[in-house]
Amino acid sequence: MKIQAYIRHSPFDMNESVERLKEELSAAGIELSADPLNNIYTLGTFYLYFRNPYIRYPNLKDLLELVRNVEDYPCVYSGKELVGITPSHLHEPAIHLNNFPVTYVPPNCNPVSILLYTHKRLDYLKLSLNSLLYSIENPDLSDITIFMSAPTPEVNSYVLKVAEQYPLLTILRSPENVAFAAVNLYLQIRRPEKFVVFEEDYILPQHTKHVLPYWNHQFCHLLDEYDVVNFQTSLENQCFDFFNPLPRAPRMVPFSFEHSWETDKTKDIHIIGSGFATKAKFYASFGNNPPFYVSGDGHVFSQAKKVCVSSIHGYHIGWNQEMDGHAKIGDPSRFPEPKPIQEVIDAKAGMKYTVDLRKIVDL
């Protein structure tokens, strides 16, 4: 049986990753084809299917030997992953392979630096941090910082325990609750070129690492061209404080492997301050607003000339905080006014920093 391969990719993927996979297939003697799912196929041909240029099948050689000796082979799955297609048998019983692993290779680009800042909602922090670490293929090799803003003893203890598992994890702590100014202090101390920020109340869905593998590398790559790169936020649990009294049609979020990017800011997309990536210098250019000396994500997004927004929707559990025993969304205590000069401690290295929030514009 003849074997060809189809690589599903988009202009947002790194061209180097696409070319690398093409070279690997060529070395294995496999020709490329058009999309066999769009009725462009040849009878008697088995099509290897790569739904993105980062996916790999380590046991591919075994599958090829099996297929080549059969005249008519059905479609092949490994778990949920569609590995190979015989279009004429697409809707017939398929073969589900055991012990056929599916892996991913990272783009040839460093991962974006990650900040997650927290205060006292330990229940939310555990869920959010767990989802973040799970979504990353190599969390023990990634530049991740957790900023604890006047943490409770429980939050402090939990974060330090997590840090024991990840040697590169940086832990910063401020005695005062600086709220959003944590981003300001992080940028002045850690000095990343590009970064993505998460609050303690945003859960990335389980499918993130499968639908958008090595997303932290892909975000970094896209920030070479775009001012802002973002995950979206699901609206299904939005709190009543933000309800619009005007009736609107219900929104449905499709469940599909078909990840996409949106670059038109006028489209109906929804972002918050979590999963929000940008360049440090661009972000710092708006840092002249006391008391936090940072600018809201909405303002930064509106000022961006080019944006790129993922179709993946995170779950903003912070909208549930009133019913979960935390302060109401509109409670003024959620928005302290930190002093311009702040003391910050690196909890692992033992270093102390004195940082002037107003100096953010000097980055």
C-alpha positions, 0 to 999 in steps of 0.5 A: 500500500502506498504511504504519503503524509499530510502536515496540518499547519498554519502561518502562525506555526514556526516555519522551521518546525514545519521544514524539520518535519518535512525533512524527517519524512523525506528521510523516511521516503515518505512523500507529502500530500494535500489534505486527505480530509478534504476529498483530495486523495488517491485510492490505495493510499494510506495517509499519515496525519500530523495535525500540527508540525510538533507532533511525532510518532516514535514507533512510526517505523513499526506502523509503516512496516505493518501498513506497507504489507496490506492492500487496504488498511483502515484508519489508525488511532492512538488514543484520541490521536488520529495517526493515519487515514485511509479516506475511503474507510474514514467512517468505518471501524478503525484500528486503535493502537496500544503502545503507540506513543504520541510525543511533541518536539518543541519549536526552535525558540526559547519559552516565554517567561511566566509570572503567576502572582498570588495573595491569599486564595490558597484554594484557587492557587492550587488549581491555577498553578496545577493547571499551569504546570500541567500545560507545559511540556517542560516546567522543570526547565521553564522560567517561571516566577511565583510572586507572593503578595503578603501571602498567608502562612498557608500560601507561603508554605504551599508555594515553597513546597512546590518550589522544591520540585522545580529547581528553576522556579523563582519565588518572590515575596513582598510583605505588603499586598501590592496586588497588580503591582506584582507585575511591575516588581517582577519586571524590574527584578527579573527583567524578562524580554517577553513574559506572560502573566497569570493571576491565581484564579485562572485555570488552563483547560486540560487539553491545552498541552495537546491542542497547543503543544509547547504553547509557551514556546509558540507564544514567545515566537509570536511575540516577535511579530505581535504586541500581545498574545493571549489565551481567551476567557470562558464567559460561562461562569461570569459573575453577575457584577459584569452582566449586561442588562441587554439580552444577548445570544448565548455563546457556545465554545466548540470542543475541537482539535481545530485550534485557531488564532484571531488577529482582528481586535474587532472580533468578539474575543474575551481576554482578562489579565491572565494568559496575557503575554507581551514584551516587557518594554511595550508593557512598561511604556504604560506604567505611569498610573499610580498606585500600581504603576502598571496599566490594565490588560484591557488598555494595553490590549487596546493600544497594541497595533497587532494582537494574536489571540488563541481559541483556547478558553481558560476558566476564570474561577475568580468570578466565583470568589464571592460564593467561595468565601472570598471578597466580593468582586467590587470590594475596595479591599481588593484594590490596596494602594501600595507605597511606591517603594517596596521591599521584595525577597527572593525566597529561595536565593535569600536576596532582598530588593528595594524597588521603586514602582515608578521606575518601571518606565525605565525598563 
